[in-house]
Amino acid sequence: MSPLSGAELAELVDGLAGLPYGGEAVDQRTHALQTGWFAACAGADDELLLAAVLHDIGRAKPVRAAYPGLPHEHAGAEFARHRLSERIAWVISAHVPAKRYLVATDRDYAALLSPASVASLRRQGGPMAEPELADFRAQPLAEQAVLVRRWDDSAKDPDGPTLALAGVLSAHQRWAV
């Protein structure tokens, strides 16, 4: 499969508009662009910024259609693996385990979760336990997945700032060269 073009990226992100985000006050597009805004503010490199914006892309209609039956993080990772990069794919695949990791290792983290995120945590397996904790920590990109997870958790404000789509496309263009 060919690399993802800027036009395809814009279509994917725009296609998230109006798509519900599991009981949250924002739609999937706003959530993606808010997550990207947090990534940009933190100084993320272009590839990590793309992973942040696309962490839930497995919920997009064309991605769900291409990878039916997979949890959103795995569908998104497969999409990214074929159209973007292995790094983006791994971070996308690990943003759910990163939540489970943080609940197990940061005593203040669980209190930050929205009610919808608490409910999905139960479906996702709850807090990690050993040896899963050690396995997650040992991954070279684990800290990047944790960053995306924290940005993800902060990106649920209907009045919050968002990264302009032009900023996402600029990051993609710089990264793709």
Summary of the structure (lengths in Angstrom):
residues: 177
radius of gyration: 15.1
end to end distance: 17.5
largest distance: 43.1
contacts: 584
relative contact order: 0.19
helix: 65%
strand: 1%
